Amino acid sequence: MIYVVDVNQMSFAFVAGSERHASEIAASPAFVRALDRFFLNRQGSRGSNHRPRGATVQELALFNDMSSEFADAAADVLVARVG
């Protein structure tokens, strides 16, 4: 399933096997560092406790379009900005 975290009025989607797994990913140090780096030149990510939610139909379509571009790339987790 595709899950989304909303940060600073932006939405980031990723794949997780369950809501619990999505929460573990969103709370992981690597995920938090990646968001912090993304916002480094902005105002910061305003905390690191981002609660994941299920993707909307539009977010799911955007994520699927973006993830197809990386189908051949080796990656542990693909996080795509969908909003």
Biopython code that builds the backbone (N, CA, C, O; Angstrom):
import numpy as np
from Bio.PDB.StructureBuilder import StructureBuilder

atoms = [
    (1, "MET", "N", (0.843, -1.169, 0.000)),
    (1, "MET", "CA", (0.000, 0.000, 0.000)),
    (1, "MET", "C", (0.894, 1.240, 0.000)),
    (1, "MET", "O", (2.023, 1.207, 0.488)),
    (2, "ILE", "N", (0.378, 2.309, -0.544)),
    (2, "ILE", "CA", (1.099, 3.580, -0.593)),
    (2, "ILE", "C", (0.640, 4.440, 0.588)),
    (2, "ILE", "O", (-0.555, 4.626, 0.817)),
    (3, "TYR", "N", (1.616, 4.955, 1.323)),
    (3, "TYR", "CA", (1.333, 5.833, 2.459)),
    (3, "TYR", "C", (1.949, 7.197, 2.198)),
    (3, "TYR", "O", (2.895, 7.328, 1.421)),
    (4, "VAL", "N", (1.402, 8.211, 2.857)),
    (4, "VAL", "CA", (1.829, 9.592, 2.655)),
    (4, "VAL", "C", (2.058, 10.246, 4.013)),
    (4, "VAL", "O", (1.296, 10.029, 4.955)),
    (5, "VAL", "N", (3.118, 11.049, 4.101)),
    (5, "VAL", "CA", (3.294, 11.942, 5.245)),
    (5, "VAL", "C", (3.228, 13.370, 4.711)),
    (5, "VAL", "O", (3.775, 13.676, 3.651)),
    (6, "ASP", "N", (2.559, 14.225, 5.450)),
    (6, "ASP", "CA", (2.422, 15.630, 5.082)),
    (6, "ASP", "C", (3.363, 16.450, 5.945)),
    (6, "ASP", "O", (3.322, 16.376, 7.173)),
    (7, "VAL", "N", (4.217, 17.237, 5.286)),
    (7, "VAL", "CA", (5.217, 18.047, 5.978)),
    (7, "VAL", "C", (5.257, 19.418, 5.316)),
    (7, "VAL", "O", (5.451, 19.527, 4.106)),
    (8, "ASN", "N", (5.073, 20.465, 6.123)),
    (8, "ASN", "CA", (5.170, 21.832, 5.592)),
    (8, "ASN", "C", (4.340, 22.017, 4.325)),
    (8, "ASN", "O", (4.828, 22.586, 3.349)),
    (9, "GLN", "N", (3.127, 21.558, 4.324)),
    (9, "GLN", "CA", (2.193, 21.687, 3.204)),
    (9, "GLN", "C", (2.664, 20.961, 1.950)),
    (9, "GLN", "O", (2.261, 21.315, 0.842)),
    (10, "MET", "N", (3.512, 19.951, 2.114)),
    (10, "MET", "CA", (3.934, 19.077, 1.021)),
    (10, "MET", "C", (3.615, 17.653, 1.435)),
    (10, "MET", "O", (3.562, 17.338, 2.623)),
    (11, "SER", "N", (3.403, 16.794, 0.446)),
    (11, "SER", "CA", (3.077, 15.397, 0.721)),
    (11, "SER", "C", (4.126, 14.498, 0.090)),
    (11, "SER", "O", (4.511, 14.688, -1.064)),
    (12, "PHE", "N", (4.588, 13.508, 0.865)),
    (12, "PHE", "CA", (5.613, 12.572, 0.417)),
    (12, "PHE", "C", (5.067, 11.155, 0.536)),
    (12, "PHE", "O", (4.607, 10.750, 1.603)),
    (13, "ALA", "N", (5.118, 10.399, -0.564)),
    (13, "ALA", "CA", (4.548, 9.052, -0.605)),
    (13, "ALA", "C", (5.640, 7.991, -0.619)),
    (13, "ALA", "O", (6.739, 8.212, -1.127)),
    (14, "PHE", "N", (5.311, 6.830, -0.049)),
    (14, "PHE", "CA", (6.225, 5.689, -0.036)),
    (14, "PHE", "C", (5.412, 4.417, 0.137)),
    (14, "PHE", "O", (4.248, 4.459, 0.536)),
    (15, "VAL", "N", (6.033, 3.289, -0.167)),
    (15, "VAL", "CA", (5.374, 1.987, -0.063)),
    (15, "VAL", "C", (5.675, 1.373, 1.298)),
    (15, "VAL", "O", (6.803, 1.438, 1.787)),
    (16, "ALA", "N", (4.658, 0.780, 1.900)),
    (16, "ALA", "CA", (4.830, 0.025, 3.148)),
    (16, "ALA", "C", (3.816, -1.110, 3.155)),
    (16, "ALA", "O", (2.742, -1.003, 2.564)),
    (17, "GLY", "N", (4.169, -2.189, 3.828)),
    (17, "GLY", "CA", (3.309, -3.365, 3.859)),
    (17, "GLY", "C", (2.090, -3.230, 4.747)),
    (17, "GLY", "O", (1.106, -3.950, 4.574)),
    (18, "SER", "N", (2.150, -2.305, 5.703)),
    (18, "SER", "CA", (1.036, -2.117, 6.632)),
    (18, "SER", "C", (1.145, -0.725, 7.244)),
    (18, "SER", "O", (2.152, -0.035, 7.080)),
    (19, "GLU", "N", (0.095, -0.326, 7.948)),
    (19, "GLU", "CA", (0.130, 0.972, 8.612)),
    (19, "GLU", "C", (1.232, 1.002, 9.679)),
    (19, "GLU", "O", (1.895, 2.022, 9.865)),
    (20, "ARG", "N", (1.418, -0.108, 10.365)),
    (20, "ARG", "CA", (2.485, -0.193, 11.374)),
    (20, "ARG", "C", (3.857, -0.029, 10.717)),
    (20, "ARG", "O", (4.709, 0.703, 11.219)),
    (21, "HIS", "N", (4.062, -0.710, 9.598)),
    (21, "HIS", "CA", (5.333, -0.597, 8.877)),
    (21, "HIS", "C", (5.541, 0.836, 8.395)),
    (21, "HIS", "O", (6.653, 1.360, 8.467)),
    (22, "ALA", "N", (4.473, 1.476, 7.902)),
    (22, "ALA", "CA", (4.568, 2.868, 7.453)),
    (22, "ALA", "C", (4.976, 3.780, 8.607)),
    (22, "ALA", "O", (5.793, 4.684, 8.430)),
    (23, "SER", "N", (4.408, 3.543, 9.783)),
    (23, "SER", "CA", (4.771, 4.346, 10.957)),
    (23, "SER", "C", (6.231, 4.143, 11.335)),
    (23, "SER", "O", (6.916, 5.091, 11.719)),
    (24, "GLU", "N", (6.708, 2.902, 11.226)),
    (24, "GLU", "CA", (8.116, 2.617, 11.530)),
    (24, "GLU", "C", (9.042, 3.320, 10.543)),
    (24, "GLU", "O", (10.070, 3.873, 10.934)),
    (25, "ILE", "N", (8.674, 3.299, 9.262)),
    (25, "ILE", "CA", (9.484, 3.981, 8.247)),
    (25, "ILE", "C", (9.506, 5.479, 8.521)),
    (25, "ILE", "O", (10.573, 6.093, 8.531)),
    (26, "ALA", "N", (8.333, 6.072, 8.744)),
    (26, "ALA", "CA", (8.236, 7.521, 8.948)),
    (26, "ALA", "C", (8.978, 7.979, 10.200)),
    (26, "ALA", "O", (9.429, 9.122, 10.268)),
    (27, "ALA", "N", (9.107, 7.100, 11.188)),
    (27, "ALA", "CA", (9.803, 7.458, 12.426)),
    (27, "ALA", "C", (11.279, 7.076, 12.409)),
    (27, "ALA", "O", (12.010, 7.392, 13.348)),
    (28, "SER", "N", (11.720, 6.405, 11.360)),
    (28, "SER", "CA", (13.107, 5.940, 11.318)),
    (28, "SER", "C", (14.073, 7.116, 11.170)),
    (28, "SER", "O", (13.753, 8.105, 10.510)),
    (29, "PRO", "N", (15.243, 7.010, 11.778)),
    (29, "PRO", "CA", (16.234, 8.090, 11.673)),
    (29, "PRO", "C", (16.602, 8.427, 10.226)),
    (29, "PRO", "O", (16.787, 9.599, 9.898)),
    (30, "ALA", "N", (16.708, 7.427, 9.366)),
    (30, "ALA", "CA", (17.078, 7.687, 7.970)),
    (30, "ALA", "C", (16.003, 8.499, 7.255)),
    (30, "ALA", "O", (16.326, 9.409, 6.491)),
    (31, "PHE", "N", (14.736, 8.185, 7.490)),
    (31, "PHE", "CA", (13.633, 8.911, 6.863)),
    (31, "PHE", "C", (13.601, 10.352, 7.365)),
    (31, "PHE", "O", (13.449, 11.290, 6.582)),
    (32, "VAL", "N", (13.746, 10.515, 8.669)),
    (32, "VAL", "CA", (13.737, 11.853, 9.265)),
    (32, "VAL", "C", (14.907, 12.680, 8.739)),
    (32, "VAL", "O", (14.739, 13.857, 8.419)),
    (33, "ARG", "N", (16.095, 12.072, 8.645)),
    (33, "ARG", "CA", (17.265, 12.794, 8.100)),
    (33, "ARG", "C", (17.024, 13.205, 6.651)),
    (33, "ARG", "O", (17.387, 14.310, 6.250)),
    (34, "ALA", "N", (16.416, 12.323, 5.870)),
    (34, "ALA", "CA", (16.147, 12.643, 4.462)),
    (34, "ALA", "C", (15.205, 13.837, 4.358)),
    (34, "ALA", "O", (15.428, 14.729, 3.539)),
    (35, "LEU", "N", (14.165, 13.863, 5.170)),
    (35, "LEU", "CA", (13.260, 15.016, 5.158)),
    (35, "LEU", "C", (13.981, 16.272, 5.617)),
    (35, "LEU", "O", (13.806, 17.341, 5.032)),
    (36, "ASP", "N", (14.791, 16.148, 6.660)),
    (36, "ASP", "CA", (15.542, 17.310, 7.145)),
    (36, "ASP", "C", (16.476, 17.856, 6.068)),
    (36, "ASP", "O", (16.595, 19.071, 5.911)),
    (37, "ARG", "N", (17.139, 16.966, 5.323)),
    (37, "ARG", "CA", (18.017, 17.417, 4.228)),
    (37, "ARG", "C", (17.200, 18.101, 3.139)),
    (37, "ARG", "O", (17.631, 19.110, 2.581)),
    (38, "PHE", "N", (16.026, 17.560, 2.836)),
    (38, "PHE", "CA", (15.172, 18.156, 1.808)),
    (38, "PHE", "C", (14.812, 19.588, 2.193)),
    (38, "PHE", "O", (14.789, 20.479, 1.344)),
    (39, "PHE", "N", (14.531, 19.804, 3.470)),
    (39, "PHE", "CA", (14.106, 21.119, 3.936)),
    (39, "PHE", "C", (15.260, 21.985, 4.438)),
    (39, "PHE", "O", (15.026, 23.075, 4.961)),
    (40, "LEU", "N", (16.495, 21.522, 4.289)),
    (40, "LEU", "CA", (17.658, 22.227, 4.829)),
    (40, "LEU", "C", (17.713, 23.682, 4.377)),
    (40, "LEU", "O", (17.992, 24.569, 5.183)),
    (41, "ASN", "N", (17.452, 23.933, 3.111)),
    (41, "ASN", "CA", (17.524, 25.292, 2.583)),
    (41, "ASN", "C", (16.196, 26.024, 2.713)),
    (41, "ASN", "O", (16.020, 27.116, 2.174)),
    (42, "ARG", "N", (15.283, 25.421, 3.421)),
    (42, "ARG", "CA", (13.972, 26.040, 3.639)),
    (42, "ARG", "C", (13.836, 26.329, 5.121)),
    (42, "ARG", "O", (14.792, 26.798, 5.738)),
    (43, "GLN", "N", (12.699, 26.070, 5.703)),
    (43, "GLN", "CA", (12.479, 26.417, 7.106)),
    (43, "GLN", "C", (12.588, 25.223, 8.044)),
    (43, "GLN", "O", (12.206, 25.339, 9.208)),
    (44, "GLY", "N", (13.086, 24.096, 7.594)),
    (44, "GLY", "CA", (13.128, 22.908, 8.442)),
    (44, "GLY", "C", (11.823, 22.144, 8.340)),
    (44, "GLY", "O", (10.821, 22.670, 7.856)),
    (45, "SER", "N", (11.838, 20.901, 8.798)),
    (45, "SER", "CA", (10.653, 20.065, 8.653)),
    (45, "SER", "C", (9.722, 20.165, 9.852)),
    (45, "SER", "O", (8.763, 19.398, 9.942)),
    (46, "ARG", "N", (9.971, 21.071, 10.758)),
    (46, "ARG", "CA", (9.100, 21.334, 11.901)),
    (46, "ARG", "C", (8.745, 20.074, 12.671)),
    (46, "ARG", "O", (7.572, 19.735, 12.832)),
    (47, "GLY", "N", (9.768, 19.393, 13.140)),
    (47, "GLY", "CA", (9.539, 18.198, 13.945)),
    (47, "GLY", "C", (9.688, 16.937, 13.128)),
    (47, "GLY", "O", (9.679, 16.969, 11.898)),
    (48, "SER", "N", (9.825, 15.821, 13.829)),
    (48, "SER", "CA", (10.087, 14.578, 13.120)),
    (48, "SER", "C", (9.025, 13.517, 13.377)),
    (48, "SER", "O", (9.247, 12.345, 13.074)),
    (49, "ASN", "N", (7.890, 13.895, 13.923)),
    (49, "ASN", "CA", (6.844, 12.929, 14.214)),
    (49, "ASN", "C", (5.729, 13.066, 13.184)),
    (49, "ASN", "O", (4.678, 13.640, 13.472)),
    (50, "HIS", "N", (5.957, 12.542, 11.993)),
    (50, "HIS", "CA", (4.999, 12.664, 10.907)),
    (50, "HIS", "C", (4.171, 11.394, 10.830)),
    (50, "HIS", "O", (4.714, 10.314, 10.599)),
    (51, "ARG", "N", (2.879, 11.507, 11.018)),
    (51, "ARG", "CA", (1.992, 10.348, 11.021)),
    (51, "ARG", "C", (1.584, 10.016, 9.585)),
    (51, "ARG", "O", (1.019, 10.861, 8.890)),
    (52, "PRO", "N", (1.868, 8.787, 9.137)),
    (52, "PRO", "CA", (1.492, 8.399, 7.774)),
    (52, "PRO", "C", (-0.009, 8.155, 7.645)),
    (52, "PRO", "O", (-0.686, 7.794, 8.608)),
    (53, "ARG", "N", (-0.503, 8.360, 6.440)),
    (53, "ARG", "CA", (-1.905, 8.102, 6.106)),
    (53, "ARG", "C", (-1.937, 7.416, 4.756)),
    (53, "ARG", "O", (-0.955, 7.453, 4.014)),
    (54, "GLY", "N", (-3.050, 6.794, 4.434)),
    (54, "GLY", "CA", (-3.200, 6.181, 3.124)),
    (54, "GLY", "C", (-3.237, 7.238, 2.036)),
    (54, "GLY", "O", (-3.777, 8.326, 2.239)),
    (55, "ALA", "N", (-2.668, 6.923, 0.886)),
    (55, "ALA", "CA", (-2.634, 7.869, -0.233)),
    (55, "ALA", "C", (-4.018, 8.035, -0.843)),
    (55, "ALA", "O", (-4.815, 7.097, -0.869)),
    (56, "THR", "N", (-4.293, 9.236, -1.331)),
    (56, "THR", "CA", (-5.517, 9.470, -2.093)),
    (56, "THR", "C", (-5.342, 8.869, -3.484)),
    (56, "THR", "O", (-4.239, 8.467, -3.854)),
    (57, "VAL", "N", (-6.413, 8.807, -4.245)),
    (57, "VAL", "CA", (-6.340, 8.259, -5.602)),
    (57, "VAL", "C", (-5.366, 9.074, -6.450)),
    (57, "VAL", "O", (-4.574, 8.504, -7.200)),
    (58, "GLN", "N", (-5.418, 10.391, -6.340)),
    (58, "GLN", "CA", (-4.518, 11.253, -7.112)),
    (58, "GLN", "C", (-3.064, 11.045, -6.689)),
    (58, "GLN", "O", (-2.179, 10.961, -7.541)),
    (59, "GLU", "N", (-2.811, 10.961, -5.394)),
    (59, "GLU", "CA", (-1.446, 10.732, -4.910)),
    (59, "GLU", "C", (-0.930, 9.367, -5.353)),
    (59, "GLU", "O", (0.239, 9.225, -5.712)),
    (60, "LEU", "N", (-1.802, 8.371, -5.326)),
    (60, "LEU", "CA", (-1.433, 7.028, -5.775)),
    (60, "LEU", "C", (-1.029, 7.044, -7.243)),
    (60, "LEU", "O", (-0.033, 6.428, -7.622)),
    (61, "ALA", "N", (-1.797, 7.745, -8.069)),
    (61, "ALA", "CA", (-1.485, 7.833, -9.501)),
    (61, "ALA", "C", (-0.144, 8.533, -9.721)),
    (61, "ALA", "O", (0.669, 8.073, -10.522)),
    (62, "LEU", "N", (0.089, 9.631, -9.022)),
    (62, "LEU", "CA", (1.365, 10.351, -9.151)),
    (62, "LEU", "C", (2.534, 9.479, -8.708)),
    (62, "LEU", "O", (3.568, 9.441, -9.375)),
    (63, "PHE", "N", (2.378, 8.778, -7.584)),
    (63, "PHE", "CA", (3.441, 7.915, -7.090)),
    (63, "PHE", "C", (3.738, 6.811, -8.091)),
    (63, "PHE", "O", (4.901, 6.525, -8.374)),
    (64, "ASN", "N", (2.699, 6.189, -8.629)),
    (64, "ASN", "CA", (2.904, 5.114, -9.603)),
    (64, "ASN", "C", (3.608, 5.622, -10.855)),
    (64, "ASN", "O", (4.471, 4.934, -11.400)),
    (65, "ASP", "N", (3.249, 6.822, -11.319)),
    (65, "ASP", "CA", (3.925, 7.410, -12.482)),
    (65, "ASP", "C", (5.407, 7.632, -12.193)),
    (65, "ASP", "O", (6.262, 7.294, -13.011)),
    (66, "MET", "N", (5.705, 8.200, -11.031)),
    (66, "MET", "CA", (7.099, 8.481, -10.686)),
    (66, "MET", "C", (7.886, 7.203, -10.430)),
    (66, "MET", "O", (9.039, 7.093, -10.845)),
    (67, "SER", "N", (7.280, 6.244, -9.757)),
    (67, "SER", "CA", (8.014, 5.023, -9.417)),
    (67, "SER", "C", (8.326, 4.191, -10.646)),
    (67, "SER", "O", (9.303, 3.442, -10.648)),
    (68, "SER", "N", (7.518, 4.305, -11.693)),
    (68, "SER", "CA", (7.803, 3.547, -12.916)),
    (68, "SER", "C", (9.094, 4.029, -13.571)),
    (68, "SER", "O", (9.754, 3.262, -14.272)),
    (69, "GLU", "N", (9.460, 5.293, -13.349)),
    (69, "GLU", "CA", (10.712, 5.821, -13.890)),
    (69, "GLU", "C", (11.928, 5.182, -13.228)),
    (69, "GLU", "O", (13.005, 5.132, -13.821)),
    (70, "PHE", "N", (11.758, 4.693, -11.999)),
    (70, "PHE", "CA", (12.868, 4.131, -11.229)),
    (70, "PHE", "C", (12.767, 2.617, -11.098)),
    (70, "PHE", "O", (13.410, 2.028, -10.229)),
    (71, "ALA", "N", (11.979, 1.989, -11.938)),
    (71, "ALA", "CA", (11.723, 0.548, -11.818)),
    (71, "ALA", "C", (12.999, -0.275, -11.893)),
    (71, "ALA", "O", (13.092, -1.318, -11.245)),
    (72, "ASP", "N", (13.981, 0.165, -12.662)),
    (72, "ASP", "CA", (15.218, -0.594, -12.809)),
    (72, "ASP", "C", (16.281, -0.228, -11.772)),
    (72, "ASP", "O", (17.290, -0.921, -11.644)),
    (73, "ALA", "N", (16.057, 0.846, -11.042)),
    (73, "ALA", "CA", (17.048, 1.294, -10.053)),
    (73, "ALA", "C", (16.897, 0.499, -8.762)),
    (73, "ALA", "O", (15.792, 0.149, -8.347)),
    (74, "ALA", "N", (18.022, 0.230, -8.151)),
    (74, "ALA", "CA", (17.999, -0.471, -6.862)),
    (74, "ALA", "C", (17.840, 0.563, -5.757)),
    (74, "ALA", "O", (18.669, 1.461, -5.613)),
    (75, "ALA", "N", (16.777, 0.431, -4.981)),
    (75, "ALA", "CA", (16.537, 1.348, -3.872)),
    (75, "ALA", "C", (15.781, 0.610, -2.780)),
    (75, "ALA", "O", (14.921, -0.227, -3.057)),
    (76, "ASP", "N", (16.111, 0.930, -1.546)),
    (76, "ASP", "CA", (15.387, 0.316, -0.438)),
    (76, "ASP", "C", (13.997, 0.914, -0.306)),
    (76, "ASP", "O", (13.014, 0.193, -0.137)),
    (77, "VAL", "N", (13.922, 2.242, -0.384)),
    (77, "VAL", "CA", (12.649, 2.939, -0.240)),
    (77, "VAL", "C", (12.638, 4.098, -1.219)),
    (77, "VAL", "O", (13.578, 4.892, -1.264)),
    (78, "LEU", "N", (11.585, 4.194, -1.993)),
    (78, "LEU", "CA", (11.402, 5.344, -2.873)),
    (78, "LEU", "C", (10.406, 6.270, -2.201)),
    (78, "LEU", "O", (9.295, 5.861, -1.865)),
    (79, "VAL", "N", (10.808, 7.521, -2.006)),
    (79, "VAL", "CA", (9.922, 8.533, -1.461)),
    (79, "VAL", "C", (9.743, 9.572, -2.548)),
    (79, "VAL", "O", (10.716, 10.144, -3.038)),
    (80, "ALA", "N", (8.500, 9.813, -2.922)),
    (80, "ALA", "CA", (8.214, 10.753, -4.000)),
    (80, "ALA", "C", (7.323, 11.872, -3.482)),
    (80, "ALA", "O", (6.375, 11.626, -2.737)),
    (81, "ARG", "N", (7.630, 13.097, -3.878)),
    (81, "ARG", "CA", (6.762, 14.218, -3.512)),
    (81, "ARG", "C", (5.536, 14.154, -4.408)),
    (81, "ARG", "O", (5.651, 14.165, -5.633)),
    (82, "VAL", "N", (4.357, 14.087, -3.787)),
    (82, "VAL", "CA", (3.112, 13.960, -4.544)),
    (82, "VAL", "C", (2.157, 15.115, -4.280)),
    (82, "VAL", "O", (1.022, 15.101, -4.755)),
    (83, "GLY", "N", (2.593, 16.089, -3.548)),
    (83, "GLY", "CA", (1.711, 17.225, -3.288)),
    (83, "GLY", "C", (2.455, 18.329, -2.617)),
    (83, "GLY", "O", (1.875, 19.372, -2.318)),
]
sb = StructureBuilder()
sb.init_structure("model")
sb.init_model(0)
sb.init_chain("A")
sb.init_seg("    ")
for serial, (resi, resn, name, xyz) in enumerate(atoms, 1):
    if name == "N":
        sb.init_residue(resn, " ", resi, " ")
    sb.init_atom(name, np.array(xyz, "f"), 0.0, 1.0, " ", f" {name:<3s}", serial, name[0])
structure = sb.get_structure()
